[in-house]
């Protein structure tokens, strides 16, 4: 990252903190990058978020598999990721429920009221 070579990781982290850079490891199950031609899917990738002066940067380390654009959308619906009778994905409901500390039904209602806007639904519940 900064060419630290053999630098002690603790010292590197301390220096980054002094410069106002915050680094966080994310426990991502899957990362999908969509381009006009394909989707790159990283399963079990190592994801790091770096926040430097309000600008967030994400680093993904892993081997992607390639699939045609839209191939993952149909499989998500088949796997039951869509809520019954709603166009709001279960994954969005889980995110809102977890962030706001509420049940899934309450999170679903907030998302429906906010037309699927995650941030607005979380704000509504907090």
DSSP file (Angstrom, degrees, kcal/mol; ACC not computed):
  #  RESIDUE AA STRUCTURE BP1 BP2  ACC     N-H-->O    O-->H-N    N-H-->O    O-->H-N    TCO  KAPPA ALPHA  PHI   PSI    X-CA   Y-CA   Z-CA
    1    1 A X              0   0    0      0, 0.0     0, 0.0     0, 0.0     0, 0.0   0.000 360.0 360.0 360.0 -59.1    0.0    0.0    0.0
    2    2 A X        -     0   0    0      3,-0.0     0, 0.0     0, 0.0     0, 0.0   0.278 360.0-100.8-111.5   9.0    2.6    2.6    1.1
    3    3 A X        +     0   0    0      2,-0.1     3,-0.2     1,-0.1     0, 0.0   0.880  64.7 158.3  74.2  37.9    5.7    0.4    0.3
    4    4 A X    >   +     0   0    0      1,-0.2     3,-2.1     2,-0.1     2,-0.2   0.649  16.0 175.7 -70.6 -16.2    6.1   -0.5    4.0
    5    5 A X  T 3  S+     0   0    0      1,-0.3    -1,-0.2     2,-0.0    -2,-0.1  -0.258  72.1   1.4  52.5-110.2    8.1   -3.5    3.0
    6    6 A X  T 3  S+     0   0    0     -2,-0.2    -1,-0.3    -3,-0.2     3,-0.1   0.128  96.4 138.9 -95.9  19.7    9.3   -5.0    6.3
    7    7 A X    <   -     0   0    0     -3,-2.1     2,-0.2     1,-0.1    -3,-0.1  -0.360  64.8-100.1 -68.9 143.9    7.6   -2.5    8.6
    8    8 A X     >  -     0   0    0      1,-0.1     4,-2.4    -2,-0.1     3,-0.2  -0.442  27.1-136.0 -60.7 127.0    5.9   -3.7   11.7
    9    9 A X  H  > S+     0   0    0      1,-0.2     4,-2.4     2,-0.2     5,-0.2   0.847 104.4  53.2 -58.5 -34.8    2.2   -3.9   11.0
   10   10 A X  H  > S+     0   0    0      2,-0.2     4,-2.2     1,-0.2    -1,-0.2   0.911 110.4  46.6 -66.5 -41.1    1.4   -2.3   14.4
   11   11 A X  H  > S+     0   0    0      2,-0.2     4,-2.4     1,-0.2    -2,-0.2   0.886 111.5  52.0 -67.1 -38.1    3.6    0.6   13.6
   12   12 A X  H  X S+     0   0    0     -4,-2.4     4,-2.3     2,-0.2    -2,-0.2   0.921 110.3  48.2 -62.8 -43.8    2.1    0.9   10.1
   13   13 A X  H  X S+     0   0    0     -4,-2.4     4,-2.2     1,-0.2    -2,-0.2   0.896 111.2  50.8 -63.6 -40.4   -1.4    1.0   11.6
   14   14 A X  H  X S+     0   0    0     -4,-2.2     4,-2.0     2,-0.2    -2,-0.2   0.907 110.6  48.8 -63.8 -42.5   -0.3    3.7   14.2
   15   15 A X  H  X S+     0   0    0     -4,-2.4     4,-1.5     1,-0.2    -2,-0.2   0.901 110.8  50.5 -64.3 -41.0    1.2    5.8   11.4
   16   16 A X  H  <>S+     0   0    0     -4,-2.3     5,-3.1     1,-0.2     4,-0.2   0.896 108.8  52.0 -64.8 -39.3   -2.0    5.5    9.3
   17   17 A X  H ><5S+     0   0    0     -4,-2.2     3,-1.5     1,-0.2    -1,-0.2   0.906 107.0  52.9 -62.7 -41.3   -4.1    6.5   12.3
   18   18 A X  H 3<5S+     0   0    0     -4,-2.0    -1,-0.2     1,-0.3    -2,-0.2   0.819 107.8  51.8 -63.0 -30.8   -1.9    9.6   12.8
   19   19 A X  T 3<5S-     0   0    0     -4,-1.5    -1,-0.3     2,-0.1    -2,-0.2   0.444 123.7-106.4 -85.5   0.3   -2.5   10.5    9.2
   20   20 A X  T < 5S+     0   0    0     -3,-1.5    33,-1.1     1,-0.3     2,-0.5   0.751  74.6 138.9  83.1  24.5   -6.3   10.2    9.7
   21   21 A X  E   < -A   52   0A   0     -5,-3.1     2,-0.5    31,-0.2    -1,-0.3  -0.912  33.7-165.5-107.9 124.2   -6.6    6.9    7.8
   22   22 A X  E     -A   51   0A   0     29,-2.6    29,-3.1    -2,-0.5     2,-0.4  -0.935   3.3-163.8-110.6 126.1   -8.9    4.3    9.3
   23   23 A X  E     -A   50   0A   0     -2,-0.5     2,-0.4    27,-0.2    27,-0.2  -0.932   8.5-179.4-114.4 131.1   -8.7    0.7    8.0
   24   24 A X  E     -A   49   0A   0     25,-2.8    25,-3.2    -2,-0.4     2,-0.4  -0.995  22.6-137.3-132.1 132.2  -11.4   -1.9    8.6
   25   25 A X  E     -A   48   0A   0     -2,-0.4     2,-0.4    23,-0.2    23,-0.2  -0.753  22.8-151.7 -84.1 131.3  -11.6   -5.6    7.5
   26   26 A X  E     -A   47   0A   0     21,-3.0     2,-1.4    -2,-0.4    21,-0.9  -0.851  13.6-135.1-104.7 140.6  -15.1   -6.5    6.2
   27   27 A X        +     0   0    0     -2,-0.4     2,-0.3    19,-0.1    19,-0.1  -0.627  37.7 177.3 -92.4  76.9  -16.5  -10.0    6.5
   28   28 A X        -     0   0    0     -2,-1.4     3,-0.1    17,-0.4    19,-0.1  -0.639  24.8-169.1 -85.9 135.3  -17.9  -10.2    2.9
   29   29 A X  S    S+     0   0    0      1,-0.4    15,-2.1    -2,-0.3     2,-0.3   0.811  77.1   2.7 -86.5 -35.8  -19.5  -13.4    1.7
   30   30 A X  E     -C   43   0B   0     13,-0.2     2,-0.4    14,-0.1    -1,-0.4  -0.989  57.8-163.3-153.9 140.9  -19.7  -12.3   -1.9
   31   31 A X  E     -C   42   0B   0     11,-2.2    11,-3.3    -2,-0.3     2,-0.5  -0.998  11.0-167.4-127.0 129.2  -18.6   -9.3   -3.9
   32   32 A X  E     -C   41   0B   0     -2,-0.4     2,-0.5     9,-0.2     9,-0.2  -0.971   5.9-168.4-120.9 127.7  -20.0   -8.7   -7.4
   33   33 A X  E     -C   40   0B   0      7,-2.6     7,-2.9    -2,-0.5     2,-0.5  -0.968  12.6-157.6-113.3 118.2  -18.6   -6.1   -9.9
   34   34 A X  E     +C   39   0B   0     -2,-0.5     5,-0.2     5,-0.2     2,-0.2  -0.838  15.0 173.7-100.2 127.5  -20.9   -5.5  -12.9
   35   35 A X        -     0   0    0      3,-3.0    -2,-0.0    -2,-0.5    34,-0.0  -0.634  50.4 -94.8-114.2 180.0  -19.5   -4.2  -16.1
   36   36 A X  S    S+     0   0    0     -2,-0.2    33,-0.1     1,-0.2     3,-0.1   0.802 123.7  32.3 -65.3 -27.4  -21.3   -3.7  -19.4
   37   37 A X  S    S-     0   0    0      1,-0.2    32,-0.6    31,-0.1     2,-0.3   0.755 124.9  -3.0-102.9 -28.7  -20.1   -7.1  -20.6
   38   38 A X  E     - D   0  68B   0     30,-0.2    -3,-3.0    32,-0.0     2,-0.5  -0.937  56.7-115.0-156.2 170.9  -19.8   -9.3  -17.5
   39   39 A X  E     -CD  34  67B   0     28,-2.8    28,-1.9    -2,-0.3     2,-0.6  -0.986  21.3-151.3-116.8 130.0  -20.1   -9.8  -13.8
   40   40 A X  E     -CD  33  66B   0     -7,-2.9    -7,-2.6    -2,-0.5     2,-0.5  -0.910  15.6-162.7 -99.9 120.6  -17.1  -10.6  -11.7
   41   41 A X  E     -CD  32  65B   0     24,-3.1    24,-2.4    -2,-0.6     2,-0.6  -0.918   7.9-166.7-112.6 121.4  -18.0  -12.6   -8.7
   42   42 A X  E     -C   31   0B   0    -11,-3.3   -11,-2.2    -2,-0.5     2,-0.5  -0.929   6.8-164.2-106.0 112.2  -15.7  -12.9   -5.7
   43   43 A X  E    S-C   30   0B   0     -2,-0.6    20,-0.2    20,-0.5   -13,-0.2  -0.858  76.1  -3.5 -96.4 127.5  -16.7  -15.6   -3.3
   44   44 A X  S    S+     0   0    0    -15,-2.1    -1,-0.2    -2,-0.5   -14,-0.1   0.809  91.3 168.2  66.0  30.6  -15.0  -15.4    0.1
   45   45 A X        -     0   0    0     -3,-0.4     2,-0.6   -16,-0.1   -17,-0.4  -0.376  41.2-114.4 -75.0 154.8  -12.9  -12.5   -0.9
   46   46 A X  E     - B   0  61A   0     15,-2.7    15,-2.6   -19,-0.1     2,-0.5  -0.820  37.7-168.1 -87.8 120.7  -10.9  -10.5    1.6
   47   47 A X  E     -AB  26  60A   0    -21,-0.9   -21,-3.0    -2,-0.6     2,-0.4  -0.948   8.3-172.8-118.8 129.8  -12.3   -6.9    1.6
   48   48 A X  E     -AB  25  59A   0     11,-2.4    11,-2.7    -2,-0.5     2,-0.5  -0.975   9.0-155.9-122.1 132.6  -10.7   -4.0    3.3
   49   49 A X  E     -AB  24  58A   0    -25,-3.2   -25,-2.8    -2,-0.4     2,-0.5  -0.930   8.8-167.4-107.6 128.7  -12.3   -0.5    3.7
   50   50 A X  E     -AB  23  57A   0      7,-3.2     7,-2.5    -2,-0.5     2,-0.7  -0.971   3.6-163.7-118.7 124.0  -10.0    2.5    4.1
   51   51 A X  E     +AB  22  56A   0    -29,-3.1   -29,-2.6    -2,-0.5     2,-0.5  -0.922  13.3 173.4-109.4 111.6  -11.5    5.8    5.2
   52   52 A X  E >  S-AB  21  55A   0      3,-2.4     3,-1.6    -2,-0.7   -31,-0.2  -0.943  72.0 -27.7-123.5 109.1   -9.1    8.7    4.5
   53   53 A X  T 3  S-     0   0    0    -33,-1.1    -1,-0.1    -2,-0.5     3,-0.1   0.878 125.9 -47.7  55.2  43.8  -10.4   12.2    5.2
   54   54 A X  T 3  S+     0   0    0      1,-0.2     2,-0.6     0, 0.0    -1,-0.3   0.368 114.0 115.4  84.2  -5.3  -14.0   11.1    4.5
   55   55 A X  E <   -B   52   0A   0     -3,-1.6    -3,-2.4     2,-0.0     2,-0.4  -0.883  54.6-150.7-101.3 118.1  -13.2    9.3    1.3
   56   56 A X  E     -B   51   0A   0     -2,-0.6     2,-0.4    -5,-0.2    -5,-0.2  -0.739  13.6-175.0 -92.2 134.7  -13.9    5.5    1.5
   57   57 A X  E     -B   50   0A   0     -7,-2.5    -7,-3.2    -2,-0.4     2,-0.4  -0.990   9.6-152.9-126.8 136.3  -11.8    3.1   -0.7
   58   58 A X  E     -B   49   0A   0     -2,-0.4     2,-0.5    -9,-0.2    -9,-0.2  -0.907   3.7-162.8-112.7 137.7  -12.4   -0.6   -0.9
   59   59 A X  E     -B   48   0A   0    -11,-2.7   -11,-2.4    -2,-0.4     2,-0.5  -0.978   5.1-163.3-119.1 129.2   -9.8   -3.2   -1.7
   60   60 A X  E     -B   47   0A   0     -2,-0.5     2,-0.5   -13,-0.2   -13,-0.2  -0.952   4.4-172.5-115.5 126.7  -10.8   -6.7   -2.8
   61   61 A X  E     +B   46   0A   0    -15,-2.6   -15,-2.7    -2,-0.5     2,-0.3  -0.978  41.8  75.3-120.4 120.9   -8.4   -9.6   -2.7
   62   62 A X  S    S-     0   0    0     -2,-0.5     2,-0.6   -17,-0.2   -17,-0.1  -0.927  79.1 -74.5 163.1 176.6   -9.4  -12.9   -4.2
   63   63 A X        -     0   0    0     -2,-0.3   -20,-0.5   -20,-0.2     2,-0.2  -0.889  45.8-149.9-102.0 118.2  -10.0  -14.8   -7.5
   64   64 A X        -     0   0    0     -2,-0.6     2,-0.4   -22,-0.2   -22,-0.2  -0.506   3.0-144.6 -85.4 155.5  -13.2  -13.8   -9.4
   65   65 A X  E     -D   41   0B   0    -24,-2.4   -24,-3.1    -2,-0.2     2,-0.4  -0.891  20.2-132.1-108.6 150.7  -15.3  -16.0  -11.6
   66   66 A X  E     +D   40   0B   0     -2,-0.4     2,-0.3   -26,-0.2   -26,-0.2  -0.827  28.9 167.8-106.3 141.1  -16.9  -14.4  -14.6
   67   67 A X  E     -D   39   0B   0    -28,-1.9   -28,-2.8    -2,-0.4     3,-0.1  -0.974  42.2 -85.9-144.6 158.2  -20.6  -14.8  -15.6
   68   68 A X  E >   -D   38   0B   0     -2,-0.3     3,-1.8   -30,-0.2     4,-0.3  -0.259  58.6 -87.2 -62.1 151.8  -22.8  -13.0  -18.1
   69   69 A X  T 3  S+     0   0    0    -32,-0.6    -1,-0.1     1,-0.3   -30,-0.0  -0.373 114.0  16.4 -60.7 133.4  -24.6   -9.8  -17.0
   70   70 A X  T 3> S+     0   0    0     -3,-0.1     4,-1.1    -2,-0.1     3,-0.4   0.303  88.6 113.9  87.5  -9.0  -27.9  -10.6  -15.2
   71   71 A X  H <> S+     0   0    0     -3,-1.8     4,-1.0     1,-0.2    -2,-0.1   0.843  78.1  50.2 -64.5 -32.0  -27.1  -14.3  -14.7
   72   72 A X  H  > S+     0   0    0     -4,-0.3     4,-1.8     1,-0.2    -1,-0.2   0.759  99.7  65.7 -77.2 -25.0  -27.1  -13.7  -10.9
   73   73 A X  H  > S+     0   0    0     -3,-0.4     4,-1.5     1,-0.2    -2,-0.2   0.931 102.9  44.4 -64.6 -46.4  -30.4  -11.9  -10.8
   74   74 A X  H  X S+     0   0    0     -4,-1.1     4,-2.3     1,-0.2    -1,-0.2   0.890 113.0  51.5 -66.3 -39.1  -32.5  -14.9  -11.9
   75   75 A X  H  X S+     0   0    0     -4,-1.0     4,-2.2     1,-0.2    -1,-0.2   0.838 105.4  56.3 -68.5 -30.5  -30.7  -17.2   -9.5
   76   76 A X  H  <>S+     0   0    0     -4,-1.8     5,-2.5     2,-0.2     6,-0.3   0.902 109.8  45.1 -66.5 -39.3  -31.3  -14.8   -6.6
   77   77 A X  H ><5S+     0   0    0     -4,-1.5     3,-1.3     1,-0.2     5,-0.3   0.914 113.5  49.9 -69.3 -41.8  -35.0  -14.9   -7.2
   78   78 A X  H 3<5S+     0   0    0     -4,-2.3    -2,-0.2     1,-0.3    -1,-0.2   0.858 106.2  56.5 -63.6 -34.6  -35.0  -18.7   -7.6
   79   79 A X  T 3<5S-     0   0    0     -4,-2.2    -1,-0.3    -5,-0.2    -2,-0.2   0.508 121.3-108.6 -77.1  -3.1  -33.0  -19.0   -4.3
   80   80 A X  T < 5S+     0   0    0     -3,-1.3    -3,-0.2    -4,-0.2    -2,-0.1   0.754  74.8 137.8  86.7  24.7  -35.8  -17.2   -2.5
   81   81 A X      < +     0   0    0     -5,-2.5     9,-4.0    -6,-0.1    10,-0.4   0.671  53.2  82.5 -78.5 -14.5  -33.9  -13.9   -1.9
   82   82 A X  B    S-E   89   0C   0     -6,-0.3     7,-0.2    -5,-0.3     2,-0.1  -0.714  88.5-115.2 -87.6 141.0  -37.0  -11.9   -2.8
   83   83 A X    >   -     0   0    0      5,-1.3     3,-1.7    -2,-0.3     2,-0.2  -0.442  38.7 -95.3 -70.7 146.1  -39.6  -11.4   -0.1
   84   84 A X  T 3  S+     0   0    0      1,-0.3    -1,-0.1    -2,-0.1     3,-0.1  -0.467 107.8   0.7 -63.5 126.3  -43.0  -13.0   -0.7
   85   85 A X  T 3  S+     0   0    0     -2,-0.2     2,-0.3     1,-0.2    -1,-0.3   0.653 119.9  88.2  72.5  15.6  -45.3  -10.5   -2.2
   86   86 A X    <   -     0   0    0     -3,-1.7    -1,-0.2     2,-0.1    -3,-0.1  -0.989  68.6-143.1-144.7 150.1  -42.7   -7.7   -2.2
   87   87 A X  S    S+     0   0    0     -2,-0.3     2,-0.6    -5,-0.1    -3,-0.1   0.227  73.2 106.3 -96.4  15.1  -40.0   -6.5   -4.6
   88   88 A X  S    S-     0   0    0     -5,-0.1    -5,-1.3     2,-0.0    -2,-0.1  -0.844  74.6-123.0 -95.2 121.3  -37.7   -5.8   -1.6
   89   89 A X  B >>  -E   82   0C   0     -2,-0.6     4,-1.8    -7,-0.2     3,-0.6  -0.288  11.5-126.4 -63.9 145.6  -34.9   -8.3   -1.4
   90   90 A X  H 3> S+     0   0    0     -9,-4.0     4,-2.7     1,-0.2     5,-0.2   0.836 110.6  62.7 -58.0 -33.3  -34.5  -10.2    1.9
   91   91 A X  H 3> S+     0   0    0    -10,-0.4     4,-2.0     1,-0.2    -1,-0.2   0.893 103.6  47.6 -62.3 -38.3  -30.8   -9.1    2.0
   92   92 A X  H <> S+     0   0    0     -3,-0.6     4,-2.5     2,-0.2    -1,-0.2   0.905 111.1  51.3 -66.6 -41.1  -32.0   -5.4    2.2
   93   93 A X  H  X S+     0   0    0     -4,-1.8     4,-2.7     1,-0.2    -2,-0.2   0.911 110.0  49.7 -61.8 -42.4  -34.5   -6.3    5.0
   94   94 A X  H  X S+     0   0    0     -4,-2.7     4,-2.6     2,-0.2     5,-0.2   0.901 109.9  50.9 -63.7 -41.1  -31.7   -8.1    6.9
   95   95 A X  H  X S+     0   0    0     -4,-2.0     4,-2.8     2,-0.2     5,-0.2   0.945 113.6  43.8 -61.9 -48.5  -29.4   -5.0    6.6
   96   96 A X  H  X S+     0   0    0     -4,-2.5     4,-2.6     1,-0.2     5,-0.2   0.923 114.3  50.1 -63.9 -44.5  -32.1   -2.6    7.8
   97   97 A X  H  X>S+     0   0    0     -4,-2.7     5,-1.7    -5,-0.2     4,-1.2   0.918 114.8  44.1 -59.9 -44.2  -33.1   -4.9   10.7
   98   98 A X  H  <5S+     0   0    0     -4,-2.6    -2,-0.2    -5,-0.2    -1,-0.2   0.937 116.4  44.9 -67.7 -47.4  -29.5   -5.4   11.8
   99   99 A X  H  <5S+     0   0    0     -4,-2.8    -2,-0.2    -5,-0.2    -1,-0.2   0.871 121.7  37.7 -66.0 -37.6  -28.5   -1.7   11.5
  100  100 A X  H  <5S-     0   0    0     -4,-2.6    -1,-0.2    -5,-0.2    -2,-0.2   0.567 105.4-125.2 -92.8  -9.2  -31.7   -0.4   13.2
  101  101 A X  T  <5 +     0   0    0     -4,-1.2     2,-0.2    -5,-0.2    -3,-0.2   0.892  67.7 121.6  68.8  40.2  -31.9   -3.2   15.8
  102  102 A X      < -     0   0    0     -5,-1.7    -1,-0.2    -6,-0.2    -2,-0.1  -0.745  65.6 -86.4-126.1 174.3  -35.5   -4.2   14.8
  103  103 A X     >  -     0   0    0     -2,-0.2     4,-2.2    -3,-0.1     5,-0.2  -0.284  40.3-107.1 -76.7 166.9  -37.3   -7.3   13.6
  104  104 A X  H  > S+     0   0    0      1,-0.2     4,-2.8     2,-0.2     5,-0.2   0.865 117.6  54.3 -65.1 -37.2  -37.6   -8.2    9.9
  105  105 A X  H  > S+     0   0    0      2,-0.2     4,-2.3     1,-0.2    -1,-0.2   0.925 110.7  45.6 -63.3 -43.3  -41.3   -7.3    9.7
  106  106 A X  H  > S+     0   0    0      2,-0.2     4,-2.1     1,-0.2    -1,-0.2   0.896 113.6  49.9 -65.5 -40.3  -40.6   -3.8   11.0
  107  107 A X  H  X S+     0   0    0     -4,-2.2     4,-2.4     2,-0.2    -2,-0.2   0.905 109.9  51.0 -64.8 -41.9  -37.6   -3.4    8.7
  108  108 A X  H  X S+     0   0    0     -4,-2.8     4,-2.6     2,-0.2    -2,-0.2   0.921 109.8  50.0 -61.1 -44.9  -39.8   -4.6    5.7
  109  109 A X  H  X S+     0   0    0     -4,-2.3     4,-2.4     1,-0.2    -1,-0.2   0.909 111.0  48.9 -61.1 -42.5  -42.5   -2.0    6.5
  110  110 A X  H  X S+     0   0    0     -4,-2.1     4,-1.6     2,-0.2    -1,-0.2   0.909 111.7  49.0 -64.7 -41.4  -39.9    0.8    6.8
  111  111 A X  H  <>S+     0   0    0     -4,-2.4     5,-3.7     2,-0.2     6,-0.4   0.904 111.8  48.8 -64.4 -41.0  -38.4   -0.2    3.4
  112  112 A X  H ><5S+     0   0    0     -4,-2.6     3,-1.2     1,-0.2    -2,-0.2   0.903 110.8  50.6 -64.9 -39.8  -41.8   -0.3    1.8
  113  113 A X  H 3<5S+     0   0    0     -4,-2.4    -1,-0.2     1,-0.3    -2,-0.2   0.819 114.9  43.9 -66.1 -30.2  -42.6    3.1    3.2
  114  114 A X  T ><5S-     0   0    0     -4,-1.6     3,-1.5    -5,-0.2    -1,-0.3   0.155 116.0-112.5-102.3  18.2  -39.3    4.5    1.9
  115  115 A X  T < 5S-     0   0    0     -3,-1.2    -3,-0.2     1,-0.3     3,-0.1   0.847  76.0 -51.1  55.2  38.7  -39.6    2.8   -1.5
  116  116 A X  T 3 <S+     0   0    0     -5,-3.7     2,-0.8     1,-0.2    -1,-0.3   0.495  93.1 148.3  82.9   3.8  -36.7    0.5   -0.9
  117  117 A X    <>  -     0   0    0     -3,-1.5     4,-2.3    -6,-0.4    -1,-0.2  -0.636  32.1-162.3 -76.8 109.3  -34.2    3.3    0.2
  118  118 A X  H  > S+     0   0    0     -2,-0.8     4,-2.5     1,-0.2     5,-0.2   0.926  86.0  46.9 -59.2 -50.2  -32.0    1.6    2.8
  119  119 A X  H  > S+     0   0    0      1,-0.2     4,-2.5     2,-0.2    -1,-0.2   0.908 113.9  47.6 -62.6 -42.9  -30.6    4.7    4.4
  120  120 A X  H  > S+     0   0    0      2,-0.2     4,-2.4     1,-0.2    -1,-0.2   0.891 111.4  51.0 -66.2 -38.8  -34.1    6.3    4.7
  121  121 A X  H  X S+     0   0    0     -4,-2.3     4,-1.5     2,-0.2    -2,-0.2   0.912 111.3  47.7 -65.1 -41.9  -35.6    3.2    6.2
  122  122 A X  H  X S+     0   0    0     -4,-2.5     4,-1.4     1,-0.2     3,-0.2   0.925 112.3  49.5 -64.2 -44.4  -32.8    2.9    8.8
  123  123 A X  H  < S+     0   0    0     -4,-2.5     3,-0.2     1,-0.2    -2,-0.2   0.889 107.7  54.8 -61.2 -39.7  -33.2    6.6    9.7
  124  124 A X  H  < S+     0   0    0     -4,-2.4    -1,-0.2     1,-0.2    -2,-0.2   0.855 112.3  43.5 -60.9 -35.5  -36.9    6.1   10.0
  125  125 A X  H  <        0   0    0     -4,-1.5    -1,-0.2    -3,-0.2    -2,-0.2   0.671 360.0 360.0 -87.1 -18.2  -36.4    3.3   12.6
  126  126 A X     <        0   0    0     -4,-1.4    -1,-0.2    -3,-0.2    -2,-0.2   0.479 360.0 360.0 -85.4 360.0  -33.7    5.0   14.6
